[in-house]
Amino acid sequence: MGLAFVDLCYKGLMKKFLVTGGAGFIGSHLVDRLLASDIERVTVVDDFNDFYDPSIKRTNILDHLRNPRYQISEVDIRDRVALEQVFDKNNFDCIVHLAARAGVRPSLSEPQLYTETNINGTVNLLELARHKNIKQFVFGSSSSVYGINAKVPFSEDDPIRQPISPYAATKGAGELLCHTYSHLYGLRCVCLRFFTVYGPRQRPDLAIHKFAKLISKGKPIPVFGDGTTRRDYTYIDDIINGVMAAINYDKSDYEVINLGESRTVELRELISLLEKELDAHAIIDRQPPQPGDVPQTFADISKARALLGYNPKTQFEDGLHRFVEWFRAKLV
Ligand SMILES: NC(=O)c1ccc[n+]([C@@H]2O[C@H](COP(=O)([O-])OP(=O)(O)OC[C@H]3O[C@@H](n4cnc5c(N)ncnc54)[C@H](O)[C@@H]3O)[C@@H](O)[C@H]2O)c1
């Protein structure tokens, strides 16, 4: 990441930030970047739930806690009253809303929890943004909203009326709610559709991290389907460049924008690259395709390039190498 990019996208108009989910994978990287910029204050709302080991989230924020421009509120976004108290104490210019129940497969067994968090929690934040006259709302959406989209690459104009998991449906609903609040109350909303994000601190439930753990322990890795599913993997630094640009986007009141690398990697290829990086053999435990999983994701990023100056630079092989370096260091 070059400093020049940060200077270009961070115009210094926004000073006081709320980052929901700021102890998680993407959120903690965003907080790193914000604290490295000329902002006044970053407030994080995160409930440190046990979707994965909360001690990982505590580790993610260790450096942040030492910064006087940082504060953390351990609040659940479903709790409107507690959330309101956070807003009453602060005068936010911008909300980056990343708190969510993430993950496609677990959403099938806990649809209510996903709905309450990802939809009701988002409404709580939009309501507070409206009442507190906050200028900018950046929403962390997902490529999963495209469902089984046969047309590639996926573009923002493609219909998203056929999600195939509760998680995808909640993210689509979040985008629609952002549109409603933008239309009714002039809140500027930028919905960013992230395509499988990876890199240091990646969530342990996601394939790259999960496989790295199992392969390095000599345990079998579950491979759903015949290994031909494809994903557009996006390196975390590229994603954060896109989020920083969205924070300052001011050309229209509502946009939906893909953030991917615009290259797809087959599951079989991912496994063999990981074997090479880890210098270990993967034992495959073949499983039937999982309900809710889409066969492919592939982002058309021409809109992100045009509106945000987004220009992802990380080749998958390089990003995977950096992930494995982090993964190995963590084990020491
Ligand atoms: N990682 C990806 O590949 C990816 C892809 C598409 C979209 N997204 C979206 O990006 C966002 C961040 O994802 P991530 O991978 O960093 O996940 P993450 O689970 O690491 O981060 C989410 C954070 O939100 C917090 N959170 C969850 N529910 C909460 C609640 N009710 N109240 C307060 N905090 C709560 C969690 O404790 C966690 O720290 C999510 O909205 C996710 O849906 C991620």
The ligand as an SDF file (V2000), in Angstrom:
LIG
                    3D

 44 48  0  0  0  0  0  0  0  0999 V2000
  -14.4840  -11.6680    5.0330 N   0  0  0  0  0  0  0  0  0  0  0  0
  -15.1210  -11.7620    3.8820 C   0  0  0  0  0  0  0  0  0  0  0  0
  -14.6630  -12.4570    2.9640 O   0  0  0  0  0  0  0  0  0  0  0  0
  -16.4040  -11.0020    3.6570 C   0  0  0  0  0  0  0  0  0  0  0  0
  -17.0040  -11.1110    2.3880 C   0  0  0  0  0  0  0  0  0  0  0  0
  -18.1980  -10.4260    2.1620 C   0  0  0  0  0  0  0  0  0  0  0  0
  -18.7430   -9.6150    3.1510 C   0  0  0  0  0  0  0  0  0  0  0  0
  -18.1340   -9.5610    4.3660 N   0  0  0  0  0  0  0  0  0  0  0  0
  -18.7550   -8.6970    5.3800 C   0  0  0  0  0  0  0  0  0  0  0  0
  -17.7640   -7.8370    5.9190 O   0  0  0  0  0  0  0  0  0  0  0  0
  -18.0260   -7.6010    7.2990 C   0  0  0  0  0  0  0  0  0  0  0  0
  -16.8040   -7.9700    8.1360 C   0  0  0  0  0  0  0  0  0  0  0  0
  -16.4930   -9.3360    7.9320 O   0  0  0  0  0  0  0  0  0  0  0  0
  -15.2570  -10.0540    8.6310 P   0  0  0  0  0  0  0  0  0  0  0  0
  -14.8190  -11.1380    7.7260 O   0  0  0  0  0  0  0  0  0  0  0  0
  -14.3160   -9.0410    9.1230 O   0  0  0  0  0  0  0  0  0  0  0  0
  -16.0300  -10.7650    9.8510 O   0  0  0  0  0  0  0  0  0  0  0  0
  -15.6790  -10.7950   11.4200 P   0  0  0  0  0  0  0  0  0  0  0  0
  -16.6470  -11.7810   12.0080 O   0  0  0  0  0  0  0  0  0  0  0  0
  -14.2340  -11.0200   11.6300 O   0  0  0  0  0  0  0  0  0  0  0  0
  -16.0460   -9.3220   11.8840 O   0  0  0  0  0  0  0  0  0  0  0  0
  -17.3490   -8.9530   12.2410 C   0  0  0  0  0  0  0  0  0  0  0  0
  -17.2790   -8.3160   13.6180 C   0  0  0  0  0  0  0  0  0  0  0  0
  -18.5990   -7.9000   13.9670 O   0  0  0  0  0  0  0  0  0  0  0  0
  -18.8150   -8.2070   15.3160 C   0  0  0  0  0  0  0  0  0  0  0  0
  -20.2590   -8.4060   15.5180 N   0  0  0  0  0  0  0  0  0  0  0  0
  -21.0280   -9.4160   15.0300 C   0  0  0  0  0  0  0  0  0  0  0  0
  -22.2780   -9.2880   15.4900 N   0  0  0  0  0  0  0  0  0  0  0  0
  -22.3150   -8.1670   16.2670 C   0  0  0  0  0  0  0  0  0  0  0  0
  -23.3190   -7.5220   17.0120 C   0  0  0  0  0  0  0  0  0  0  0  0
  -24.5610   -8.0170   17.0950 N   0  0  0  0  0  0  0  0  0  0  0  0
  -23.0050   -6.3860   17.6750 N   0  0  0  0  0  0  0  0  0  0  0  0
  -21.7610   -5.8790   17.6330 C   0  0  0  0  0  0  0  0  0  0  0  0
  -20.7420   -6.4690   16.9340 N   0  0  0  0  0  0  0  0  0  0  0  0
  -21.0260   -7.5980   16.2750 C   0  0  0  0  0  0  0  0  0  0  0  0
  -18.0420   -9.4840   15.5800 C   0  0  0  0  0  0  0  0  0  0  0  0
  -17.7350   -9.6560   16.9650 O   0  0  0  0  0  0  0  0  0  0  0  0
  -16.8070   -9.2880   14.7130 C   0  0  0  0  0  0  0  0  0  0  0  0
  -15.7370   -8.7260   15.4510 O   0  0  0  0  0  0  0  0  0  0  0  0
  -19.2660   -8.4140    7.6410 C   0  0  0  0  0  0  0  0  0  0  0  0
  -20.3860   -7.5620    7.5400 O   0  0  0  0  0  0  0  0  0  0  0  0
  -19.3070   -9.4760    6.5700 C   0  0  0  0  0  0  0  0  0  0  0  0
  -20.6140   -9.9340    6.3420 O   0  0  0  0  0  0  0  0  0  0  0  0
  -16.9830  -10.2180    4.6450 C   0  0  0  0  0  0  0  0  0  0  0  0
  1  2  1  0
  2  3  2  0
  2  4  1  0
  4  5  1  0
  4 44  2  0
  5  6  2  0
  6  7  1  0
  7  8  2  0
  8  9  1  0
  8 44  1  0
  9 10  1  0
  9 42  1  0
 10 11  1  0
 11 12  1  0
 11 40  1  0
 12 13  1  0
 13 14  1  0
 14 15  2  0
 14 16  1  0
 14 17  1  0
 17 18  1  0
 18 19  2  0
 18 20  1  0
 18 21  1  0
 21 22  1  0
 22 23  1  0
 23 24  1  0
 23 38  1  0
 24 25  1  0
 25 26  1  0
 25 36  1  0
 26 27  1  0
 26 35  1  0
 27 28  2  0
 28 29  1  0
 29 30  1  0
 29 35  2  0
 30 31  1  0
 30 32  2  0
 32 33  1  0
 33 34  2  0
 34 35  1  0
 36 37  1  0
 36 38  1  0
 38 39  1  0
 40 41  1  0
 40 42  1  0
 42 43  1  0
M  CHG  2   8   1  16  -1
M  END
$$$$
